[in-house]
């Protein structure tokens, strides 16, 4: 049995599952394997249509790349549940409206109109989700290095939009609804790395509200942890799951290595240092924390991290210092 998957974005994949007939006439399926796909000639008519659809003609006759545009009938890209046209689409109809969203949001918040502020925060989030579908998603198969750079920008930006919307929904006593919205966005955003980050945000919101079991379920939906490379998801996995010590250290090292920003890396390093201490690997934990403290000491945006690092350092070094004092007395 052979299945070939092809998309207009350039994905071409073929899976083959061999099967045999047993002695009693039953069918036995073998393990599915993936094979390299070259050009599939019988798909040429379809590919030609996709090529034509991928370009528009300018007034002077030149071909211009077509950019994906949202359909007004789509579920809104803020997470719904309304249609895009009747929800955030009305604020995103032209470029001037897009520029005015942030001003309107700030004005509504200053006036204490949190219902209206939430409405504009939704529109701002929807606008960014659409932007990633129009730009970042298109780079996955044509410019992997640039794609990775764009994801490193998009992930913290989406974090900021989500955090702002969450604070306003909490002020309006609607924070619980955000979970369903984020799950929807994770399925439509079209960028796998960002989908994982958004699901990790859902897990974090559940974890912060004390729903540890549901947070674990959300993280399990990401699949095999060895294939996950999102810093937030990996750090949360270390908190939620009862992992063997070596496994926990392994995933936290990967969390640090895969961080998109300095802030994410510091976040991962604090948790890695704590895990090293739990495993009584004090020398490495102390070296890590001292390095982190030196890096954060003169950075205003890193003062909270510095407090955590110094607190952890005291926890690491205090038992050793007490042991040294006892040794001096004897």
Residue, then its C-alpha position, 0 to 999 in steps of 0.5 A: x500500500x502506497x500513499x503520497x502526500x503533496x501540498x502546494x507549499x512544496x511538501x512531497x512525501x511517500x509512505x509504503x506499507x507492505x502487507x502479506x497474506x497469512x497461511x489461513x488467508x488473513x492479511x498481515x501489515x508490515x511496518x510503514x516506511x518512508x521513501x524518498x519521493x522524486x517528481x511524481x509525474x501523474x501530479x503534474x496537472x495539479x502542480x501546474x494549477x498550484x503554480x498558476x494559483x501562486x502568482x498574480x499579474x501586476x498592471x505591467x504584466x509581471x508576476x507577483x507572489x500571491x500572499x495567503x489571505x484569510x477568508x471572512x468565513x473562517x473561524x476568527x484567528x483570535x481563536x473564535x468562536x465567531x467568524x473572522x469577518x464579524x469578529x476581528x476582521x472588521x479591525x483589520x480591513x486596511x493598513x491604517x486600521x491595523x496601525x490604530x489597534x494599539x492606540x485604541x487598545x491603550x486608550x481603552x485600558x487607560x479609560x478602564x474599559x477592559x471589555x473594549x481593550x480585550x476586543x482590541x487585544x484579540x484583534x492584535x493577536x489575530x493580526x499577528x497569527x495572520x502575519x505568521x501564516x502569510x510570511x513565516x509559514x511560507x519559508x518552511x520548505x524554501x528557506x529553512x535558516x530564515x524560517x528558524x530566524x523568523x520563528x525566533x522572533x514570532x515565538x516571544x512576540x506571540x507570548x507577549x500578545x497572549x499574555x496581554x490578552x490573558x490579563x485583560x480576559x482575567x480582568x473581565x473574569x473570562x480567563x478560562x475561555x482563553x484555553x479553547x482559543x489558544x488550542x484553536x490557534x495552535x491548529x490553524x497557525x500553520x507553523x509547527x514550532x509556533x503551534x508547539x509554543x502555543x500548546x505549551x502556553x496552554x499547559x502553563x496556564x493550567x499548571x499555574x492554576x494548579x491543574x497539574x493533571x490537565x497540564x500533563x495531558x496538554x504536554x502529552x499531546x505534543x508527542x515524544x518529548x525527545x522530539x520536542x524542542x520548545x524551551x517552555x514545553x521542556x521546562x514544564x515537562x520537567x515540572x509536571x512529569x516524574x522523570x528519571x533524574x538523568x532524563x530531566x537533566x537531559x531535557x533541561x539541557x535541550x531547553x537551554x540550547x533551544x531557547x529563542x531569547x536570552x530570557x528563555x535561556x535564563x529561564x531554562x538555566x535556573x531550572x537546570x541548576x535546580x535539577x542539578x542540585x536535586x541530583x547532588x551535582x553541586x559543582x556543575x550547578x554552582x558553576x552554572x548559577x555563577x555564570x548566570x549571575x555574572x551575565x544578569x548582574x548588570x542587565x535591568x531586564x534580568x533582575x528577577x532572574x538574578x534574584x532566583x540565581x542568587x537564591x539558588x546559589x545560596x541553597x547550593x553552597x550553604x550545605x558545603x560551607x556548613x560541612x567545611x565548618x564542621x570539618x574545621x572544628x574536628 
